[in-house]
Amino acid sequence: MQTHNAKRVEITIEAVMEARLTEALERAGVTGFTILPVMGGSGSSGRWSREGQVSRAAGMVAVVCIIRPDRLDALLDAAFSLLERYIGVVCVTDCEVLRANRF
């Protein structure tokens, strides 16, 4: 079966920023994404968990996009315009998809 090169972009951001991020991605031409709850983790501020914390940091989401490589720069520009002022992490990995016309 033939596969096609793509980029998988995962953006972890405060849940309160979800709508602003997805609107920025759509303006940049991103036509699809998946939003997942982040249950907890550890970072420069230490360990945290969604359960038992009242702070904004406990409400994080991961926005996952799979896009054609030629769309990556526009997506990263849109994401960075928000992330430079807020908590967030962006990961980009190479991946392969079966139906290139979907991305």
Phi, psi and omega in degrees: 000137182279136175245163183230140179293141178210175176240136174254121181244125177242123181242116176260124187213160176301138183302329180293343180263000185305309183296318180296321179293311183294326175295318178295321179295317179297320177297332180276001177096008177284122185260352180205147177199164176236138180246126182239143174288145175256122187276337181169181180171196179212140180206205183297338179265004180098187181285148175211160179219144177301322180278137174084004178237141181261343185293161177299331182298335180287346180254084180245152174229157173246123177256119185248128179233141170241121188225166172290146181305327182289351178261357186298313184301318179297319179296314181295321176299316180296316181293315183294331179300333176264318188290339181294342181247357185225168175293133177177156179226138177239128175239135178238128177227153173283143175212174177232142179237157180272324183245088184300332181292351179274350188237000000 
